[in-house]
Amino acid sequence: MDIAAVSEESAAGIEQVSASAQQSSSSMDEITNHASELASSAELLTEQVKKFQL
């Protein structure tokens, strides 16, 4: 294998890692947003349940 081929393979690998990292970051942002929405819903539910407690 010559240096050009190794360089091309390395660049392709770096692009794959970068794309994977971006996808992971996007997924984590989505999870964070859903977790925040869930926490808000849980807080609202807790407030509603307190109305029915004696």
MDAnalysis code that builds the backbone (N, CA, C; Angstrom):
import MDAnalysis as mda
import numpy as np

u = mda.Universe.empty(162, n_residues=54, atom_resindex=np.repeat(np.arange(54), 3), trajectory=True)
u.add_TopologyAttr("name", ["N", "CA", "C"] * 54)
u.add_TopologyAttr("resid", np.arange(1, 55))
u.add_TopologyAttr("resname", ["MET", "ASP", "ILE", "ALA", "ALA", "VAL", "SER", "GLU", "GLU", "SER", "ALA", "ALA", "GLY", "ILE", "GLU", "GLN", "VAL", "SER", "ALA", "SER", "ALA", "GLN", "GLN", "SER", "SER", "SER", "SER", "MET", "ASP", "GLU", "ILE", "THR", "ASN", "HIS", "ALA", "SER", "GLU", "LEU", "ALA", "SER", "SER", "ALA", "GLU", "LEU", "LEU", "THR", "GLU", "GLN", "VAL", "LYS", "LYS", "PHE", "GLN", "LEU"])
u.atoms.positions = np.array([
    [0.841, -1.177, 0.000],
    [0.000, 0.000, 0.000],
    [0.888, 1.243, 0.000],
    [0.534, 2.183, -0.847],
    [1.331, 3.404, -0.872],
    [0.756, 4.456, 0.073],
    [1.486, 5.517, 0.236],
    [1.106, 6.565, 1.193],
    [-0.229, 7.202, 0.814],
    [-0.482, 7.389, -0.475],
    [-1.738, 8.013, -0.921],
    [-2.932, 7.152, -0.530],
    [-2.825, 5.865, -0.688],
    [-3.924, 4.967, -0.348],
    [-4.186, 4.983, 1.152],
    [-3.121, 4.954, 1.925],
    [-3.259, 4.998, 3.387],
    [-3.899, 6.313, 3.810],
    [-3.479, 7.381, 3.164],
    [-4.024, 8.700, 3.471],
    [-5.515, 8.762, 3.140],
    [-5.905, 8.217, 2.008],
    [-7.318, 8.199, 1.622],
    [-8.148, 7.364, 2.591],
    [-7.636, 6.216, 2.989],
    [-8.350, 5.372, 3.947],
    [-8.480, 6.063, 5.289],
    [-7.430, 6.738, 5.679],
    [-7.456, 7.465, 6.948],
    [-8.491, 8.587, 6.901],
    [-8.529, 9.321, 5.797],
    [-9.492, 10.415, 5.647],
    [-10.919, 9.868, 5.669],
    [-11.142, 8.753, 5.012],
    [-12.476, 8.143, 4.999],
    [-12.872, 7.715, 6.410],
    [-11.928, 7.151, 7.130],
    [-12.201, 6.744, 8.510],
    [-12.534, 7.927, 9.391],
    [-11.812, 9.012, 9.206],
    [-12.060, 10.227, 9.992],
    [-13.447, 10.775, 9.677],
    [-13.846, 10.749, 8.403],
    [-15.178, 11.219, 8.028],
    [-16.266, 10.362, 8.678],
    [-16.048, 9.053, 8.728],
    [-17.025, 8.167, 9.360],
    [-17.141, 8.452, 10.854],
    [-16.013, 8.653, 11.499],
    [-16.021, 8.958, 12.931],
    [-16.719, 10.292, 13.174],
    [-16.445, 11.268, 12.330],
    [-17.076, 12.574, 12.478],
    [-18.588, 12.474, 12.302],
    [-19.029, 11.752, 11.296],
    [-20.464, 11.586, 11.063],
    [-21.118, 10.863, 12.233],
    [-20.450, 9.864, 12.746],
    [-20.979, 9.114, 13.889],
    [-21.076, 10.014, 15.120],
    [-20.069, 10.828, 15.342],
    [-20.075, 11.743, 16.487],
    [-21.204, 12.758, 16.361],
    [-21.431, 13.264, 15.153],
    [-22.516, 14.226, 14.947],
    [-23.873, 13.570, 15.199],
    [-24.019, 12.348, 14.738],
    [-25.275, 11.636, 14.952],
    [-25.490, 11.368, 16.444],
    [-24.429, 10.987, 17.138],
    [-24.529, 10.747, 18.580],
    [-24.902, 12.027, 19.313],
    [-24.305, 13.124, 18.909],
    [-24.608, 14.409, 19.533],
    [-26.058, 14.799, 19.306],
    [-26.533, 14.587, 18.095],
    [-27.928, 14.883, 17.779],
    [-28.869, 14.004, 18.607],
    [-28.522, 12.746, 18.738],
    [-29.344, 11.821, 19.535],
    [-29.359, 12.248, 20.996],
    [-28.224, 12.652, 21.512],
    [-28.160, 13.086, 22.912],
    [-28.988, 14.355, 23.124],
    [-28.967, 15.268, 22.158],
    [-29.795, 16.470, 22.257],
    [-31.270, 16.097, 22.303],
    [-31.653, 15.147, 21.463],
    [-33.047, 14.708, 21.428],
    [-33.436, 14.040, 22.742],
    [-32.562, 13.209, 23.284],
    [-32.823, 12.553, 24.569],
    [-32.954, 13.596, 25.679],
    [-32.089, 14.587, 25.661],
    [-32.139, 15.654, 26.665],
    [-33.466, 16.398, 26.601],
    [-33.900, 16.701, 25.379],
    [-35.183, 17.404, 25.224],
    [-36.346, 16.557, 25.730],
    [-36.343, 15.276, 25.387],
    [-37.423, 14.404, 25.837],
    [-37.395, 14.231, 27.359],
    [-36.217, 14.149, 27.930],
    [-36.104, 14.021, 29.385],
    [-36.649, 15.270, 30.077],
    [-36.381, 16.412, 29.506],
    [-36.898, 17.663, 30.066],
    [-38.416, 17.710, 29.985],
    [-38.955, 17.280, 28.845],
    [-40.412, 17.240, 28.696],
    [-41.028, 16.259, 29.693],
    [-40.384, 15.127, 29.886],
    [-40.873, 14.130, 30.832],
    [-40.848, 14.671, 32.262],
    [-39.790, 15.370, 32.605],
    [-39.696, 15.955, 33.947],
    [-40.806, 16.981, 34.170],
    [-41.073, 17.782, 33.147],
    [-42.164, 18.769, 33.261],
    [-43.508, 18.080, 33.420],
    [-43.724, 17.022, 32.653],
    [-44.981, 16.272, 32.762],
    [-45.114, 15.630, 34.138],
    [-44.041, 15.103, 34.672],
    [-44.071, 14.479, 35.991],
    [-44.388, 15.520, 37.066],
    [-43.819, 16.690, 36.918],
    [-44.089, 17.761, 37.886],
    [-45.565, 18.162, 37.835],
    [-46.105, 18.300, 36.635],
    [-47.518, 18.640, 36.480],
    [-48.406, 17.547, 37.056],
    [-48.071, 16.305, 36.787],
    [-48.844, 15.186, 37.315],
    [-48.813, 15.176, 38.841],
    [-47.652, 15.434, 39.417],
    [-47.524, 15.475, 40.878],
    [-48.436, 16.555, 41.453],
    [-48.469, 17.715, 40.810],
    [-49.325, 18.795, 41.282],
    [-50.799, 18.406, 41.181],
    [-51.170, 17.719, 40.110],
    [-52.557, 17.315, 39.931],
    [-52.966, 16.242, 40.961],
    [-52.060, 15.306, 41.241],
    [-52.355, 14.247, 42.195],
    [-52.523, 14.819, 43.600],
    [-51.767, 15.860, 43.934],
    [-51.872, 16.477, 45.262],
    [-53.272, 17.022, 45.523],
    [-53.980, 17.383, 44.478],
    [-55.346, 17.898, 44.638],
    [-56.298, 16.841, 45.150],
    [-55.985, 15.568, 44.920],
    [-56.865, 14.471, 45.308],
    [-56.460, 13.814, 46.617],
    [-55.322, 14.195, 47.169],
    [-54.885, 13.603, 48.420],
    [-55.615, 14.264, 49.593],
    [-55.894, 13.480, 50.608],
    [-56.585, 13.998, 51.792],
    [-55.645, 14.698, 52.725],
])
